[in-house]
């Protein structure tokens, strides 16, 4: 059964966040940078990831891969939100929306994250091909209350701009 994203967006349940300037992704670390999405404990919602996008803006020094890493377990301890990103409703009326999930370009997460899904890679420092990230998750990753995800790299640091789209629904 496919999600009817249009209907959810009209209801104000779909949200977007993105970097407005270059960001360096972190490796698997609780000191996360780049793009982090958190569903705080007690929010009363689940967060279904719909899409992740982005592009490298700097050629990496060597081969590099980007994936989604998740918090290792549900936690009542809050993520420390260092640098918040603006969250916007998919209903593009110019307001910041009323999302309960939080998006950051820097945060301290709880527990060392683990990869759950790989999305893209560049094979060499001179490779300019395939540096655009366009991954449709379509709700196949769901953040229950007390969890977070982050974009992270393997091998070599990645610099670029990244975005995420999600659906919020009652837990």
Phi and psi in radians as a Rosetta constraint file:
Dihedral C 1 N 2 CA 2 C 2 CIRCULARHARMONIC -1.448 0.35
Dihedral N 2 CA 2 C 2 N 3 CIRCULARHARMONIC 2.554 0.35
Dihedral C 2 N 3 CA 3 C 3 CIRCULARHARMONIC -1.264 0.35
Dihedral N 3 CA 3 C 3 N 4 CIRCULARHARMONIC 2.456 0.35
Dihedral C 3 N 4 CA 4 C 4 CIRCULARHARMONIC -1.694 0.35
Dihedral N 4 CA 4 C 4 N 5 CIRCULARHARMONIC 1.440 0.35
Dihedral C 4 N 5 CA 5 C 5 CIRCULARHARMONIC -1.041 0.35
Dihedral N 5 CA 5 C 5 N 6 CIRCULARHARMONIC -0.637 0.35
Dihedral C 5 N 6 CA 6 C 6 CIRCULARHARMONIC -0.973 0.35
Dihedral N 6 CA 6 C 6 N 7 CIRCULARHARMONIC -0.829 0.35
Dihedral C 6 N 7 CA 7 C 7 CIRCULARHARMONIC -1.129 0.35
Dihedral N 7 CA 7 C 7 N 8 CIRCULARHARMONIC -0.747 0.35
Dihedral C 7 N 8 CA 8 C 8 CIRCULARHARMONIC -1.127 0.35
Dihedral N 8 CA 8 C 8 N 9 CIRCULARHARMONIC -0.685 0.35
Dihedral C 8 N 9 CA 9 C 9 CIRCULARHARMONIC -1.109 0.35
Dihedral N 9 CA 9 C 9 N 10 CIRCULARHARMONIC -0.740 0.35
Dihedral C 9 N 10 CA 10 C 10 CIRCULARHARMONIC -1.067 0.35
Dihedral N 10 CA 10 C 10 N 11 CIRCULARHARMONIC -0.553 0.35
Dihedral C 10 N 11 CA 11 C 11 CIRCULARHARMONIC -1.446 0.35
Dihedral N 11 CA 11 C 11 N 12 CIRCULARHARMONIC -0.036 0.35
Dihedral C 11 N 12 CA 12 C 12 CIRCULARHARMONIC 1.349 0.35
Dihedral N 12 CA 12 C 12 N 13 CIRCULARHARMONIC 0.505 0.35
Dihedral C 12 N 13 CA 13 C 13 CIRCULARHARMONIC -1.875 0.35
Dihedral N 13 CA 13 C 13 N 14 CIRCULARHARMONIC -0.008 0.35
Dihedral C 13 N 14 CA 14 C 14 CIRCULARHARMONIC -1.973 0.35
Dihedral N 14 CA 14 C 14 N 15 CIRCULARHARMONIC 2.386 0.35
Dihedral C 14 N 15 CA 15 C 15 CIRCULARHARMONIC -2.379 0.35
Dihedral N 15 CA 15 C 15 N 16 CIRCULARHARMONIC 2.763 0.35
Dihedral C 15 N 16 CA 16 C 16 CIRCULARHARMONIC -2.303 0.35
Dihedral N 16 CA 16 C 16 N 17 CIRCULARHARMONIC 2.614 0.35
Dihedral C 16 N 17 CA 17 C 17 CIRCULARHARMONIC -2.558 0.35
Dihedral N 17 CA 17 C 17 N 18 CIRCULARHARMONIC 2.564 0.35
Dihedral C 17 N 18 CA 18 C 18 CIRCULARHARMONIC -2.687 0.35
Dihedral N 18 CA 18 C 18 N 19 CIRCULARHARMONIC 2.792 0.35
Dihedral C 18 N 19 CA 19 C 19 CIRCULARHARMONIC -1.281 0.35
Dihedral N 19 CA 19 C 19 N 20 CIRCULARHARMONIC 2.497 0.35
Dihedral C 19 N 20 CA 20 C 20 CIRCULARHARMONIC -1.786 0.35
Dihedral N 20 CA 20 C 20 N 21 CIRCULARHARMONIC -0.021 0.35
Dihedral C 20 N 21 CA 21 C 21 CIRCULARHARMONIC -2.575 0.35
Dihedral N 21 CA 21 C 21 N 22 CIRCULARHARMONIC 2.919 0.35
Dihedral C 21 N 22 CA 22 C 22 CIRCULARHARMONIC -0.924 0.35
Dihedral N 22 CA 22 C 22 N 23 CIRCULARHARMONIC 2.465 0.35
Dihedral C 22 N 23 CA 23 C 23 CIRCULARHARMONIC -2.341 0.35
Dihedral N 23 CA 23 C 23 N 24 CIRCULARHARMONIC 2.509 0.35
Dihedral C 23 N 24 CA 24 C 24 CIRCULARHARMONIC -1.699 0.35
Dihedral N 24 CA 24 C 24 N 25 CIRCULARHARMONIC 2.139 0.35
Dihedral C 24 N 25 CA 25 C 25 CIRCULARHARMONIC -1.246 0.35
Dihedral N 25 CA 25 C 25 N 26 CIRCULARHARMONIC 2.646 0.35
Dihedral C 25 N 26 CA 26 C 26 CIRCULARHARMONIC -1.672 0.35
Dihedral N 26 CA 26 C 26 N 27 CIRCULARHARMONIC 2.866 0.35
Dihedral C 26 N 27 CA 27 C 27 CIRCULARHARMONIC -1.369 0.35
Dihedral N 27 CA 27 C 27 N 28 CIRCULARHARMONIC -3.012 0.35
Dihedral C 27 N 28 CA 28 C 28 CIRCULARHARMONIC -1.148 0.35
Dihedral N 28 CA 28 C 28 N 29 CIRCULARHARMONIC 1.814 0.35
Dihedral C 28 N 29 CA 29 C 29 CIRCULARHARMONIC -2.733 0.35
Dihedral N 29 CA 29 C 29 N 30 CIRCULARHARMONIC 2.646 0.35
Dihedral C 29 N 30 CA 30 C 30 CIRCULARHARMONIC -1.287 0.35
Dihedral N 30 CA 30 C 30 N 31 CIRCULARHARMONIC -0.317 0.35
Dihedral C 30 N 31 CA 31 C 31 CIRCULARHARMONIC -1.590 0.35
Dihedral N 31 CA 31 C 31 N 32 CIRCULARHARMONIC 1.527 0.35
Dihedral C 31 N 32 CA 32 C 32 CIRCULARHARMONIC -1.641 0.35
Dihedral N 32 CA 32 C 32 N 33 CIRCULARHARMONIC 2.434 0.35
Dihedral C 32 N 33 CA 33 C 33 CIRCULARHARMONIC -2.354 0.35
Dihedral N 33 CA 33 C 33 N 34 CIRCULARHARMONIC 2.715 0.35
Dihedral C 33 N 34 CA 34 C 34 CIRCULARHARMONIC 1.975 0.35
Dihedral N 34 CA 34 C 34 N 35 CIRCULARHARMONIC -1.469 0.35
Dihedral C 34 N 35 CA 35 C 35 CIRCULARHARMONIC -2.662 0.35
Dihedral N 35 CA 35 C 35 N 36 CIRCULARHARMONIC 2.075 0.35
Dihedral C 35 N 36 CA 36 C 36 CIRCULARHARMONIC -2.248 0.35
Dihedral N 36 CA 36 C 36 N 37 CIRCULARHARMONIC 2.378 0.35
Dihedral C 36 N 37 CA 37 C 37 CIRCULARHARMONIC -2.166 0.35
Dihedral N 37 CA 37 C 37 N 38 CIRCULARHARMONIC 2.263 0.35
Dihedral C 37 N 38 CA 38 C 38 CIRCULARHARMONIC -2.214 0.35
Dihedral N 38 CA 38 C 38 N 39 CIRCULARHARMONIC 2.363 0.35
Dihedral C 38 N 39 CA 39 C 39 CIRCULARHARMONIC -1.925 0.35
Dihedral N 39 CA 39 C 39 N 40 CIRCULARHARMONIC 1.787 0.35
Dihedral C 39 N 40 CA 40 C 40 CIRCULARHARMONIC -1.147 0.35
Dihedral N 40 CA 40 C 40 N 41 CIRCULARHARMONIC 2.627 0.35
Dihedral C 40 N 41 CA 41 C 41 CIRCULARHARMONIC -1.096 0.35
Dihedral N 41 CA 41 C 41 N 42 CIRCULARHARMONIC 2.297 0.35
Dihedral C 41 N 42 CA 42 C 42 CIRCULARHARMONIC 1.539 0.35
Dihedral N 42 CA 42 C 42 N 43 CIRCULARHARMONIC 0.126 0.35
Dihedral C 42 N 43 CA 43 C 43 CIRCULARHARMONIC -1.199 0.35
Dihedral N 43 CA 43 C 43 N 44 CIRCULARHARMONIC -0.436 0.35
Dihedral C 43 N 44 CA 44 C 44 CIRCULARHARMONIC 1.443 0.35
Dihedral N 44 CA 44 C 44 N 45 CIRCULARHARMONIC 0.095 0.35
Dihedral C 44 N 45 CA 45 C 45 CIRCULARHARMONIC -2.244 0.35
Dihedral N 45 CA 45 C 45 N 46 CIRCULARHARMONIC 2.897 0.35
Dihedral C 45 N 46 CA 46 C 46 CIRCULARHARMONIC -1.945 0.35
Dihedral N 46 CA 46 C 46 N 47 CIRCULARHARMONIC 2.702 0.35
Dihedral C 46 N 47 CA 47 C 47 CIRCULARHARMONIC -2.135 0.35
Dihedral N 47 CA 47 C 47 N 48 CIRCULARHARMONIC 2.031 0.35
Dihedral C 47 N 48 CA 48 C 48 CIRCULARHARMONIC -1.745 0.35
Dihedral N 48 CA 48 C 48 N 49 CIRCULARHARMONIC 2.058 0.35
Dihedral C 48 N 49 CA 49 C 49 CIRCULARHARMONIC -1.304 0.35
Dihedral N 49 CA 49 C 49 N 50 CIRCULARHARMONIC 2.245 0.35
Dihedral C 49 N 50 CA 50 C 50 CIRCULARHARMONIC -1.789 0.35
Dihedral N 50 CA 50 C 50 N 51 CIRCULARHARMONIC -0.723 0.35
Dihedral C 50 N 51 CA 51 C 51 CIRCULARHARMONIC -2.721 0.35
Dihedral N 51 CA 51 C 51 N 52 CIRCULARHARMONIC 2.526 0.35
Dihedral C 51 N 52 CA 52 C 52 CIRCULARHARMONIC -2.252 0.35
Dihedral N 52 CA 52 C 52 N 53 CIRCULARHARMONIC 2.292 0.35
Dihedral C 52 N 53 CA 53 C 53 CIRCULARHARMONIC -2.338 0.35
Dihedral N 53 CA 53 C 53 N 54 CIRCULARHARMONIC 2.926 0.35
Dihedral C 53 N 54 CA 54 C 54 CIRCULARHARMONIC 2.884 0.35
Dihedral N 54 CA 54 C 54 N 55 CIRCULARHARMONIC 3.126 0.35
Dihedral C 54 N 55 CA 55 C 55 CIRCULARHARMONIC -2.685 0.35
Dihedral N 55 CA 55 C 55 N 56 CIRCULARHARMONIC 2.447 0.35
Dihedral C 55 N 56 CA 56 C 56 CIRCULARHARMONIC -1.175 0.35
Dihedral N 56 CA 56 C 56 N 57 CIRCULARHARMONIC 2.395 0.35
Dihedral C 56 N 57 CA 57 C 57 CIRCULARHARMONIC -1.940 0.35
Dihedral N 57 CA 57 C 57 N 58 CIRCULARHARMONIC -0.187 0.35
Dihedral C 57 N 58 CA 58 C 58 CIRCULARHARMONIC -2.328 0.35
Dihedral N 58 CA 58 C 58 N 59 CIRCULARHARMONIC 2.312 0.35
Dihedral C 58 N 59 CA 59 C 59 CIRCULARHARMONIC -1.107 0.35
Dihedral N 59 CA 59 C 59 N 60 CIRCULARHARMONIC 2.263 0.35
Dihedral C 59 N 60 CA 60 C 60 CIRCULARHARMONIC -1.183 0.35
Dihedral N 60 CA 60 C 60 N 61 CIRCULARHARMONIC 2.743 0.35
Dihedral C 60 N 61 CA 61 C 61 CIRCULARHARMONIC -1.192 0.35
Dihedral N 61 CA 61 C 61 N 62 CIRCULARHARMONIC -0.364 0.35
Dihedral C 61 N 62 CA 62 C 62 CIRCULARHARMONIC -2.778 0.35
Dihedral N 62 CA 62 C 62 N 63 CIRCULARHARMONIC -3.030 0.35
Dihedral C 62 N 63 CA 63 C 63 CIRCULARHARMONIC -0.932 0.35
Dihedral N 63 CA 63 C 63 N 64 CIRCULARHARMONIC 2.496 0.35
Dihedral C 63 N 64 CA 64 C 64 CIRCULARHARMONIC -2.638 0.35
Dihedral N 64 CA 64 C 64 N 65 CIRCULARHARMONIC 2.652 0.35
Dihedral C 64 N 65 CA 65 C 65 CIRCULARHARMONIC -2.297 0.35
Dihedral N 65 CA 65 C 65 N 66 CIRCULARHARMONIC 2.663 0.35
Dihedral C 65 N 66 CA 66 C 66 CIRCULARHARMONIC -2.193 0.35
Dihedral N 66 CA 66 C 66 N 67 CIRCULARHARMONIC 2.384 0.35
Dihedral C 66 N 67 CA 67 C 67 CIRCULARHARMONIC -2.552 0.35
Dihedral N 67 CA 67 C 67 N 68 CIRCULARHARMONIC 3.050 0.35
Dihedral C 67 N 68 CA 68 C 68 CIRCULARHARMONIC -1.693 0.35
Dihedral N 68 CA 68 C 68 N 69 CIRCULARHARMONIC 2.210 0.35
Dihedral C 68 N 69 CA 69 C 69 CIRCULARHARMONIC -1.953 0.35
Dihedral N 69 CA 69 C 69 N 70 CIRCULARHARMONIC 2.497 0.35
Dihedral C 69 N 70 CA 70 C 70 CIRCULARHARMONIC -2.020 0.35
Dihedral N 70 CA 70 C 70 N 71 CIRCULARHARMONIC 2.746 0.35
Dihedral C 70 N 71 CA 71 C 71 CIRCULARHARMONIC -1.111 0.35
Dihedral N 71 CA 71 C 71 N 72 CIRCULARHARMONIC 2.529 0.35
Dihedral C 71 N 72 CA 72 C 72 CIRCULARHARMONIC -1.268 0.35
Dihedral N 72 CA 72 C 72 N 73 CIRCULARHARMONIC -0.287 0.35
Dihedral C 72 N 73 CA 73 C 73 CIRCULARHARMONIC -2.866 0.35
Dihedral N 73 CA 73 C 73 N 74 CIRCULARHARMONIC 2.802 0.35
Dihedral C 73 N 74 CA 74 C 74 CIRCULARHARMONIC -1.132 0.35
Dihedral N 74 CA 74 C 74 N 75 CIRCULARHARMONIC 2.412 0.35
Dihedral C 74 N 75 CA 75 C 75 CIRCULARHARMONIC -2.424 0.35
Dihedral N 75 CA 75 C 75 N 76 CIRCULARHARMONIC 2.439 0.35
Dihedral C 75 N 76 CA 76 C 76 CIRCULARHARMONIC -1.430 0.35
Dihedral N 76 CA 76 C 76 N 77 CIRCULARHARMONIC -0.199 0.35
Dihedral C 76 N 77 CA 77 C 77 CIRCULARHARMONIC -1.351 0.35
Dihedral N 77 CA 77 C 77 N 78 CIRCULARHARMONIC 2.314 0.35
Dihedral C 77 N 78 CA 78 C 78 CIRCULARHARMONIC -1.315 0.35
Dihedral N 78 CA 78 C 78 N 79 CIRCULARHARMONIC 2.519 0.35
Dihedral C 78 N 79 CA 79 C 79 CIRCULARHARMONIC -1.159 0.35
Dihedral N 79 CA 79 C 79 N 80 CIRCULARHARMONIC 2.478 0.35
Dihedral C 79 N 80 CA 80 C 80 CIRCULARHARMONIC -1.540 0.35
Dihedral N 80 CA 80 C 80 N 81 CIRCULARHARMONIC 1.988 0.35
Dihedral C 80 N 81 CA 81 C 81 CIRCULARHARMONIC -1.575 0.35
Dihedral N 81 CA 81 C 81 N 82 CIRCULARHARMONIC 1.814 0.35
Dihedral C 81 N 82 CA 82 C 82 CIRCULARHARMONIC -1.491 0.35
Dihedral N 82 CA 82 C 82 N 83 CIRCULARHARMONIC -0.865 0.35
Dihedral C 82 N 83 CA 83 C 83 CIRCULARHARMONIC -2.302 0.35
Dihedral N 83 CA 83 C 83 N 84 CIRCULARHARMONIC 1.716 0.35
Dihedral C 83 N 84 CA 84 C 84 CIRCULARHARMONIC -1.251 0.35
Dihedral N 84 CA 84 C 84 N 85 CIRCULARHARMONIC 2.539 0.35
Dihedral C 84 N 85 CA 85 C 85 CIRCULARHARMONIC -1.751 0.35
Dihedral N 85 CA 85 C 85 N 86 CIRCULARHARMONIC 2.702 0.35
Dihedral C 85 N 86 CA 86 C 86 CIRCULARHARMONIC -1.307 0.35
Dihedral N 86 CA 86 C 86 N 87 CIRCULARHARMONIC 2.235 0.35
Dihedral C 86 N 87 CA 87 C 87 CIRCULARHARMONIC -1.764 0.35
Dihedral N 87 CA 87 C 87 N 88 CIRCULARHARMONIC 2.296 0.35
Dihedral C 87 N 88 CA 88 C 88 CIRCULARHARMONIC -2.131 0.35
Dihedral N 88 CA 88 C 88 N 89 CIRCULARHARMONIC 2.510 0.35
Dihedral C 88 N 89 CA 89 C 89 CIRCULARHARMONIC -1.207 0.35
Dihedral N 89 CA 89 C 89 N 90 CIRCULARHARMONIC 2.589 0.35
Dihedral C 89 N 90 CA 90 C 90 CIRCULARHARMONIC -1.170 0.35
Dihedral N 90 CA 90 C 90 N 91 CIRCULARHARMONIC -0.336 0.35
Dihedral C 90 N 91 CA 91 C 91 CIRCULARHARMONIC -1.428 0.35
Dihedral N 91 CA 91 C 91 N 92 CIRCULARHARMONIC 1.685 0.35
Dihedral C 91 N 92 CA 92 C 92 CIRCULARHARMONIC -1.355 0.35
Dihedral N 92 CA 92 C 92 N 93 CIRCULARHARMONIC 1.285 0.35
Dihedral C 92 N 93 CA 93 C 93 CIRCULARHARMONIC -1.775 0.35
Dihedral N 93 CA 93 C 93 N 94 CIRCULARHARMONIC 0.145 0.35
Dihedral C 93 N 94 CA 94 C 94 CIRCULARHARMONIC 1.567 0.35
Dihedral N 94 CA 94 C 94 N 95 CIRCULARHARMONIC 0.003 0.35
Dihedral C 94 N 95 CA 95 C 95 CIRCULARHARMONIC -1.692 0.35
Dihedral N 95 CA 95 C 95 N 96 CIRCULARHARMONIC 2.924 0.35
Dihedral C 95 N 96 CA 96 C 96 CIRCULARHARMONIC -1.368 0.35
Dihedral N 96 CA 96 C 96 N 97 CIRCULARHARMONIC -0.063 0.35
Dihedral C 96 N 97 CA 97 C 97 CIRCULARHARMONIC 1.376 0.35
Dihedral N 97 CA 97 C 97 N 98 CIRCULARHARMONIC -3.119 0.35
Dihedral C 97 N 98 CA 98 C 98 CIRCULARHARMONIC -2.217 0.35
Dihedral N 98 CA 98 C 98 N 99 CIRCULARHARMONIC 0.763 0.35
Dihedral C 98 N 99 CA 99 C 99 CIRCULARHARMONIC -1.182 0.35
Dihedral N 99 CA 99 C 99 N 100 CIRCULARHARMONIC 2.572 0.35
Dihedral C 99 N 100 CA 100 C 100 CIRCULARHARMONIC -1.666 0.35
Dihedral N 100 CA 100 C 100 N 101 CIRCULARHARMONIC -0.498 0.35
Dihedral C 100 N 101 CA 101 C 101 CIRCULARHARMONIC -1.225 0.35
Dihedral N 101 CA 101 C 101 N 102 CIRCULARHARMONIC 2.659 0.35
Dihedral C 101 N 102 CA 102 C 102 CIRCULARHARMONIC -2.032 0.35
Dihedral N 102 CA 102 C 102 N 103 CIRCULARHARMONIC 2.414 0.35
Dihedral C 102 N 103 CA 103 C 103 CIRCULARHARMONIC -2.085 0.35
Dihedral N 103 CA 103 C 103 N 104 CIRCULARHARMONIC 2.452 0.35
Dihedral C 103 N 104 CA 104 C 104 CIRCULARHARMONIC -2.430 0.35
Dihedral N 104 CA 104 C 104 N 105 CIRCULARHARMONIC 2.759 0.35
Dihedral C 104 N 105 CA 105 C 105 CIRCULARHARMONIC -1.756 0.35
Dihedral N 105 CA 105 C 105 N 106 CIRCULARHARMONIC -0.139 0.35
Dihedral C 105 N 106 CA 106 C 106 CIRCULARHARMONIC -2.670 0.35
Dihedral N 106 CA 106 C 106 N 107 CIRCULARHARMONIC 2.339 0.35
Dihedral C 106 N 107 CA 107 C 107 CIRCULARHARMONIC -2.817 0.35
Dihedral N 107 CA 107 C 107 N 108 CIRCULARHARMONIC 2.760 0.35
Dihedral C 107 N 108 CA 108 C 108 CIRCULARHARMONIC -1.868 0.35
Dihedral N 108 CA 108 C 108 N 109 CIRCULARHARMONIC 1.974 0.35
Dihedral C 108 N 109 CA 109 C 109 CIRCULARHARMONIC -1.527 0.35
Dihedral N 109 CA 109 C 109 N 110 CIRCULARHARMONIC 3.043 0.35
Dihedral C 109 N 110 CA 110 C 110 CIRCULARHARMONIC -1.844 0.35
Dihedral N 110 CA 110 C 110 N 111 CIRCULARHARMONIC 2.066 0.35
Dihedral C 110 N 111 CA 111 C 111 CIRCULARHARMONIC 1.403 0.35
Dihedral N 111 CA 111 C 111 N 112 CIRCULARHARMONIC 2.449 0.35
Dihedral C 111 N 112 CA 112 C 112 CIRCULARHARMONIC -1.118 0.35
Dihedral N 112 CA 112 C 112 N 113 CIRCULARHARMONIC 2.156 0.35
Dihedral C 112 N 113 CA 113 C 113 CIRCULARHARMONIC -1.210 0.35
Dihedral N 113 CA 113 C 113 N 114 CIRCULARHARMONIC 2.795 0.35
Dihedral C 113 N 114 CA 114 C 114 CIRCULARHARMONIC -2.240 0.35
Dihedral N 114 CA 114 C 114 N 115 CIRCULARHARMONIC 2.537 0.35
Dihedral C 114 N 115 CA 115 C 115 CIRCULARHARMONIC -1.189 0.35
Dihedral N 115 CA 115 C 115 N 116 CIRCULARHARMONIC 2.420 0.35
Dihedral C 115 N 116 CA 116 C 116 CIRCULARHARMONIC -2.081 0.35
Dihedral N 116 CA 116 C 116 N 117 CIRCULARHARMONIC -0.411 0.35
Dihedral C 116 N 117 CA 117 C 117 CIRCULARHARMONIC -2.768 0.35
Dihedral N 117 CA 117 C 117 N 118 CIRCULARHARMONIC 2.212 0.35
Dihedral C 117 N 118 CA 118 C 118 CIRCULARHARMONIC -1.588 0.35
Dihedral N 118 CA 118 C 118 N 119 CIRCULARHARMONIC 2.567 0.35
Dihedral C 118 N 119 CA 119 C 119 CIRCULARHARMONIC -2.192 0.35
Dihedral N 119 CA 119 C 119 N 120 CIRCULARHARMONIC -0.640 0.35
Dihedral C 119 N 120 CA 120 C 120 CIRCULARHARMONIC -2.797 0.35
Dihedral N 120 CA 120 C 120 N 121 CIRCULARHARMONIC 2.883 0.35
Dihedral C 120 N 121 CA 121 C 121 CIRCULARHARMONIC -2.748 0.35
Dihedral N 121 CA 121 C 121 N 122 CIRCULARHARMONIC 2.710 0.35
Dihedral C 121 N 122 CA 122 C 122 CIRCULARHARMONIC -2.082 0.35
Dihedral N 122 CA 122 C 122 N 123 CIRCULARHARMONIC 2.269 0.35
Dihedral C 122 N 123 CA 123 C 123 CIRCULARHARMONIC -1.404 0.35
Dihedral N 123 CA 123 C 123 N 124 CIRCULARHARMONIC -0.410 0.35
Dihedral C 123 N 124 CA 124 C 124 CIRCULARHARMONIC -2.673 0.35
Dihedral N 124 CA 124 C 124 N 125 CIRCULARHARMONIC 2.832 0.35
Dihedral C 124 N 125 CA 125 C 125 CIRCULARHARMONIC -1.066 0.35
Dihedral N 125 CA 125 C 125 N 126 CIRCULARHARMONIC -0.525 0.35
Dihedral C 125 N 126 CA 126 C 126 CIRCULARHARMONIC -1.565 0.35
Dihedral N 126 CA 126 C 126 N 127 CIRCULARHARMONIC -0.035 0.35
Dihedral C 126 N 127 CA 127 C 127 CIRCULARHARMONIC -1.309 0.35
Dihedral N 127 CA 127 C 127 N 128 CIRCULARHARMONIC 2.116 0.35
Dihedral C 127 N 128 CA 128 C 128 CIRCULARHARMONIC -1.839 0.35
Dihedral N 128 CA 128 C 128 N 129 CIRCULARHARMONIC -0.188 0.35
Dihedral C 128 N 129 CA 129 C 129 CIRCULARHARMONIC -1.287 0.35
Dihedral N 129 CA 129 C 129 N 130 CIRCULARHARMONIC 2.613 0.35
Dihedral C 129 N 130 CA 130 C 130 CIRCULARHARMONIC 1.011 0.35
Dihedral N 130 CA 130 C 130 N 131 CIRCULARHARMONIC 0.629 0.35
Dihedral C 130 N 131 CA 131 C 131 CIRCULARHARMONIC -1.650 0.35
Dihedral N 131 CA 131 C 131 N 132 CIRCULARHARMONIC 0.129 0.35
Dihedral C 131 N 132 CA 132 C 132 CIRCULARHARMONIC -1.798 0.35
Dihedral N 132 CA 132 C 132 N 133 CIRCULARHARMONIC 2.307 0.35
Dihedral C 132 N 133 CA 133 C 133 CIRCULARHARMONIC -1.812 0.35
Dihedral N 133 CA 133 C 133 N 134 CIRCULARHARMONIC 2.153 0.35
Dihedral C 133 N 134 CA 134 C 134 CIRCULARHARMONIC -2.520 0.35
Dihedral N 134 CA 134 C 134 N 135 CIRCULARHARMONIC 1.511 0.35
Dihedral C 134 N 135 CA 135 C 135 CIRCULARHARMONIC -2.004 0.35
Dihedral N 135 CA 135 C 135 N 136 CIRCULARHARMONIC 2.041 0.35
Dihedral C 135 N 136 CA 136 C 136 CIRCULARHARMONIC -1.554 0.35
Dihedral N 136 CA 136 C 136 N 137 CIRCULARHARMONIC 1.969 0.35
Dihedral C 136 N 137 CA 137 C 137 CIRCULARHARMONIC -1.571 0.35
Dihedral N 137 CA 137 C 137 N 138 CIRCULARHARMONIC -0.592 0.35
Dihedral C 137 N 138 CA 138 C 138 CIRCULARHARMONIC 0.940 0.35
Dihedral N 138 CA 138 C 138 N 139 CIRCULARHARMONIC 0.653 0.35
Dihedral C 138 N 139 CA 139 C 139 CIRCULARHARMONIC 1.467 0.35
Dihedral N 139 CA 139 C 139 N 140 CIRCULARHARMONIC 0.099 0.35
Dihedral C 139 N 140 CA 140 C 140 CIRCULARHARMONIC -1.317 0.35
Dihedral N 140 CA 140 C 140 N 141 CIRCULARHARMONIC -0.167 0.35
Dihedral C 140 N 141 CA 141 C 141 CIRCULARHARMONIC -2.127 0.35
Dihedral N 141 CA 141 C 141 N 142 CIRCULARHARMONIC 2.167 0.35
Dihedral C 141 N 142 CA 142 C 142 CIRCULARHARMONIC -2.155 0.35
Dihedral N 142 CA 142 C 142 N 143 CIRCULARHARMONIC 2.222 0.35
Dihedral C 142 N 143 CA 143 C 143 CIRCULARHARMONIC -1.674 0.35
Dihedral N 143 CA 143 C 143 N 144 CIRCULARHARMONIC 1.900 0.35
Dihedral C 143 N 144 CA 144 C 144 CIRCULARHARMONIC -1.287 0.35
Dihedral N 144 CA 144 C 144 N 145 CIRCULARHARMONIC 2.997 0.35
Dihedral C 144 N 145 CA 145 C 145 CIRCULARHARMONIC -1.001 0.35
Dihedral N 145 CA 145 C 145 N 146 CIRCULARHARMONIC 2.408 0.35
Dihedral C 145 N 146 CA 146 C 146 CIRCULARHARMONIC 1.486 0.35
Dihedral N 146 CA 146 C 146 N 147 CIRCULARHARMONIC 0.391 0.35
Dihedral C 146 N 147 CA 147 C 147 CIRCULARHARMONIC -2.290 0.35
Dihedral N 147 CA 147 C 147 N 148 CIRCULARHARMONIC 2.874 0.35
Dihedral C 147 N 148 CA 148 C 148 CIRCULARHARMONIC -2.562 0.35
Dihedral N 148 CA 148 C 148 N 149 CIRCULARHARMONIC 2.800 0.35
Dihedral C 148 N 149 CA 149 C 149 CIRCULARHARMONIC -2.272 0.35
Dihedral N 149 CA 149 C 149 N 150 CIRCULARHARMONIC 2.800 0.35
Dihedral C 149 N 150 CA 150 C 150 CIRCULARHARMONIC -2.585 0.35
Dihedral N 150 CA 150 C 150 N 151 CIRCULARHARMONIC 2.645 0.35
Dihedral C 150 N 151 CA 151 C 151 CIRCULARHARMONIC -1.401 0.35
Dihedral N 151 CA 151 C 151 N 152 CIRCULARHARMONIC 2.409 0.35
Dihedral C 151 N 152 CA 152 C 152 CIRCULARHARMONIC -2.498 0.35
Dihedral N 152 CA 152 C 152 N 153 CIRCULARHARMONIC 2.792 0.35
Dihedral C 152 N 153 CA 153 C 153 CIRCULARHARMONIC -1.947 0.35
Dihedral N 153 CA 153 C 153 N 154 CIRCULARHARMONIC 2.832 0.35
Dihedral C 153 N 154 CA 154 C 154 CIRCULARHARMONIC -2.131 0.35
Dihedral N 154 CA 154 C 154 N 155 CIRCULARHARMONIC 2.448 0.35
Dihedral C 154 N 155 CA 155 C 155 CIRCULARHARMONIC 1.434 0.35
Dihedral N 155 CA 155 C 155 N 156 CIRCULARHARMONIC -1.177 0.35
Dihedral C 155 N 156 CA 156 C 156 CIRCULARHARMONIC -2.328 0.35
Dihedral N 156 CA 156 C 156 N 157 CIRCULARHARMONIC 2.427 0.35
Dihedral C 156 N 157 CA 157 C 157 CIRCULARHARMONIC -0.978 0.35
Dihedral N 157 CA 157 C 157 N 158 CIRCULARHARMONIC 2.549 0.35
Dihedral C 157 N 158 CA 158 C 158 CIRCULARHARMONIC -2.082 0.35
Dihedral N 158 CA 158 C 158 N 159 CIRCULARHARMONIC 2.334 0.35
Dihedral C 158 N 159 CA 159 C 159 CIRCULARHARMONIC -2.075 0.35
Dihedral N 159 CA 159 C 159 N 160 CIRCULARHARMONIC 2.291 0.35
Dihedral C 159 N 160 CA 160 C 160 CIRCULARHARMONIC 3.137 0.35
Dihedral N 160 CA 160 C 160 N 161 CIRCULARHARMONIC -2.914 0.35
Dihedral C 160 N 161 CA 161 C 161 CIRCULARHARMONIC -1.992 0.35
Dihedral N 161 CA 161 C 161 N 162 CIRCULARHARMONIC 2.475 0.35
Dihedral C 161 N 162 CA 162 C 162 CIRCULARHARMONIC -2.438 0.35
Dihedral N 162 CA 162 C 162 N 163 CIRCULARHARMONIC 2.679 0.35
Dihedral C 162 N 163 CA 163 C 163 CIRCULARHARMONIC -2.477 0.35
Dihedral N 163 CA 163 C 163 N 164 CIRCULARHARMONIC 2.774 0.35
Dihedral C 163 N 164 CA 164 C 164 CIRCULARHARMONIC -2.500 0.35
Dihedral N 164 CA 164 C 164 N 165 CIRCULARHARMONIC 2.523 0.35
Dihedral C 164 N 165 CA 165 C 165 CIRCULARHARMONIC -2.193 0.35
Dihedral N 165 CA 165 C 165 N 166 CIRCULARHARMONIC 2.388 0.35
Dihedral C 165 N 166 CA 166 C 166 CIRCULARHARMONIC -2.516 0.35
Dihedral N 166 CA 166 C 166 N 167 CIRCULARHARMONIC 2.851 0.35
Dihedral C 166 N 167 CA 167 C 167 CIRCULARHARMONIC -2.024 0.35
Dihedral N 167 CA 167 C 167 N 168 CIRCULARHARMONIC 2.329 0.35
Dihedral C 167 N 168 CA 168 C 168 CIRCULARHARMONIC -1.890 0.35
Dihedral N 168 CA 168 C 168 N 169 CIRCULARHARMONIC 2.321 0.35
Dihedral C 168 N 169 CA 169 C 169 CIRCULARHARMONIC -2.511 0.35
Dihedral N 169 CA 169 C 169 N 170 CIRCULARHARMONIC 2.723 0.35
Dihedral C 169 N 170 CA 170 C 170 CIRCULARHARMONIC -1.016 0.35
Dihedral N 170 CA 170 C 170 N 171 CIRCULARHARMONIC 2.385 0.35
